[in-house]
């Protein structure tokens, strides 16, 4: 059985606060979102140690559950001003 990815309110770049677990109270930016597993990576939260033969020990963020965070600030959407301005110019020429 295939699991569908859900549309989540928290997106990459948003600022969230951890509301449960060992890192409760920490705030950080969302680095990655796994919509199928309902997991997210937050900057500075759940730091895990990973050994790499080339680079040695690395400290990386691990995924935490989506339900353990709350949205503080949503990422700013990019304005699509160029597209609408181009439509206005072409409609003015035809009129």
Order of alpha helices (4+ residues) and beta strands (2+ residues): beta-beta-beta-beta-beta-beta-beta-alpha
